[in-house]
């Protein structure tokens, strides 16, 4: 029975299924499958009668003719089909189980690589954007021969060290992110006199892991499109809170009433939505409000499922 089983396995696994099923030619698949099953079952009967039986039986004895074997469909169906195709179907099950398992694993791998590639692109967009704004600030101080220039370069050096070397993982320490924001705020405040009021409230009892540079985009946006465009007395209020697995970040900044209808699809905010969709699908809520004439408010809530 080994030869019919091998032939049946090969026919279905490497010819019939790839040629007809995968091409959605179901009628031809049914017809050719019936013919293949009938042929291999008859072949099994032929091999037993003409090869096996002569080895164990004593001559003279009568043998069925090939025509009788082919026409005796009941014996082929009930006696030979099960013995041949229990092996064939077992082989097919194992082959396609392994195939689909490997395909699923490959799809997950490709999906992960795609997400990582997209995140890499998004971060590559963010870092030059942040660097451009910060260097512009230092440039202004340098032109004015401000004694704060060296101090600002030191702050920038610490920020770049964090951005380039300490936040390369998918998730980083929230404490590290907060420290980076403190440096950024201190650096930005060098541009302004006492007219700018910045408060940063931190209510975090324990460290958690969070995606890097997310919070920076909101803070950067508040400075650039809030304080940077407000010639009056701009205010920026920032707060962070973490309790019972829910992280909440809020940032409030004043804006010039003349800019209320200006487009708010800034580079940073557009970028951050893409990162949140990739990193926290169905885990976050982002609220951006401009309900008052001179206020722009952002609230980000993230459900921290895995902190490790």
N, C-alpha and C positions, 0 to 999 in steps of 0.2 A: 504493500500500500504506500510505500514511501515515495515512489515515483509519481503517482497521481496526486498525492498531497503536495509535493514540491511544485508540480506543474500548475495545479489549481491555485496555490499560494502566489506563484509568480504571475499568472494570468490576471488575477484580481488586483494584486497590490501594485503591479508595475505596468499593466496595460489597460484593463477594463476601467478601473476607477479613475486613473489619471486621464484617460482618453475620452471617456463618456460622462462620468459623473461631474468631474471638475469643469467640463465644457457644457454641462447642463443638457446633454443629449440622453434623456432618460429612456426613451423608447428603444434606441439602439442598445443601451446598456442592459435593459431587461432581456431583449432578444439574444444578445451575445452571451449574457450570463447563463441563460437557460441552456444554450448550446454548449457552453464551456462545462457546465455542471454535468450535462448528459455525457459529453465526451470523456471527461475525467473519470466519471463513475463507470462507464463502459470500459475504459482503459484499465481500471482496477480489476474488473472482472476478467478481462482478457489475460492480464498478467498472472492472475491466480490460476486460471484454467490451463494456460499454455506454458507457464514457467514453473509455478509452484507445485501444482498437482502432479505433474510427471515425476517430480523428485520424491514424492511420498507414496504414490499409488503404483500398483503392480499391473503391468500390461497383461492382456489387452483390456482396455476400458474405453467407453464412449466419451467423447467430448462434444460440447456444444459448438456449433459453427459460429463464425463471426456474425452472420446475419441473425441467428437466434439470440446471441448475446445482445445485439443492438436493439432488437425488437422486444425483448423481454423487459419493458420499462418498469414493471412493478418490482421485479427483483432488484433492478438498479436503484430505484427510488428508495425502497425500504431497507435493503441490505447493504448497498455500497455507498450511496450518498451520505448517510450519517457517519460511517467510518472514515470517509475521505474528508468531509467538510467540517467535521468537528475540529480537526487540526487546522484546516485552512482558515476557518473563522476565528479560531484562537490566535493564529498568527496575525490576521488582519487587525484584530482588536488590539493586540500588543503593539503592533507597528504604528497604528494611527493614534493610539493613546500616547505613545512616546512622542510621535510627531507633533500632536497638538499641544502636549505639555512643553516641548521645546519651543514651539511657535509662540505660545503664550509667554514663556520666559523671555524670548527674544523681543516680543512686543513691549513687555514691561521694561526691559533694558533700554530699548530705543526711546521709549517714552521718558524714562529717567534722564537719558542723555540729552533729549530734546529740551526738557525743563532746565537742566543745568546749563545748556548752551544759551537758552533764552535769558536766564538769570545773569549769565556772564555778560551778555550783550547789554542788558539793562544796567548792570553795574558799570560797565564801560561808558555808558551814556551819562551816568550820574556823576562819576568821579571827576571827569573833565569839567562838567557844569559847575560843580562845587568849587573846584580848583580855580576856575576862571574868575568867579565872583570874589573869592578870598584874595587872590593875587591882585585883583583890581583894587581892593581895599588897601593892601599894603603899598601898592603903587602910589595911591593918593597920599598916604602918610609919608612916603619917601620924598615925594615932590615938595611937601610942606616942611621937610627936614624935621619931622616930629621925633622927639626922643623916645616915643613909643614904638618906633619902627623895629628895633631889635627885639623888644618884648613880643611884638606881634609875630615876628618871624619864628621865635621860640614856640609860641602857641601853634603856629601853622606846622612846624616840624613835628610836634607831638601829635597833632591831628593826622598828618600824613603817615606817620609811623603806625598809627592805629588802622587807618583805612587800607594801607598797602600790605601790612604784615600781620595784623591781629584780627582782622575780620574777613579772612578768606574762606572760612567755613560757612556752611549753610545757616547755622545758628550760632550766636555768640552770647556772652554774658550781658544781661541788661545793665549791670553796674558799669561795665565798660562803655556801653552806649551812652549812659547818662554822663559819665566823665567826659566823653568826647563832645557831647552837647554843651557841657559847661565850658569847655575850651573854645568851642565855636562861638558861643554867646559872648564870652569875654573878648574874643577877637573882633566880632562884629561891633561891639559897643565902642571900640576904639574910634569908629567913624563918627560917632555922634557925641554931642555934649549932653548935659544933664536933662535935656528935653525928652530923651528917650527913657521910658520906664519899662524895665524887664523884671518879671518875677518868675521864679522856677520852683514849683512846689513838688517835692518828691515824697510820696507816701508808699514806700516799698519796703516791706518787712523782711523779704527774702529775695535772693537772686533767682532769676529765671533765665531760660534761653530764648532768644528772640532773633528774628532775621536782622542782619546788619543793615545799617544806613536807612532804615525805613523812617525813623523819627527825624533824622536829619533833613529829609526832603521837606517836611512840614515846617520845621524851624527856619530853614533856608528860605522857603516861600514867604513866611511871615516877615522876615527881614527885608527881602527884596521887594515885595509888592505891598508891604505894609509900611514899615519905617522908612524904606527907601523912597517911597512916593508920597509920604506925608510930611509936609513942611511945618506942621503944627507941633503938637505934643504927642507923638505916637506912643502907644502902649502895646506890650506883648506879654501875655500871661500864659505860662506853660504849667501843666500839672501831669503827673504820672501816678498811677495807682494800680496796685495788684492785690486782689483778694479772692480766695476760693477759686483759683484757676482762671480768673478773668482779669486781663490786663486792659487798662483804660488809659489812653493818652488824649489830652485835650490841649488845644492851643487857640488862643484868642488874640487877635490883633486888630488895631484900628486901621481904617483906610480912608482915603480922601473921598468924600461924597461924589466928586466928579468922575471917579473911576468905578462907580457902582456897576454900570452897564458894560464895563470892559470885559473882554473874554477872560475867563478864569482857567482855561485849559493850558496851564503852564507846563513846562517841561517836567518839573519835579513831580507835580500831582498826577500827570498822565503816566509817568514812569512808575510811580508808587502803586497805582491801581493795578498795573500789570504784574508787579512783583507780588502784591497781596493775592491776586488770583492764582498765581503759581505756587506760592508758599503756604497760603492758608485758605484753600478752597472750602467754602461753606463753614469757615471758622471765624470770619471777621465781619464787622459792620463798620462802614466808613460813612460818616455824616459830614457834609460840607454845607454850611449855612451862611447866608448873607441876607438875613431877614431885616436887619437894621441898616440905616443909611451909611453908617460909618464903622461897621463891625464885620469882620470876617472870622468865622468860627469853624474849627475842625475837631471832630471827635472820632477817635479810632478805638474800637473794642476788638480784642482778640481772645478767643477761648484757647488757652494753652492746654493742649491735650497731652503732649509728651514733652516733659521738660528736660529729659536726659539726652 
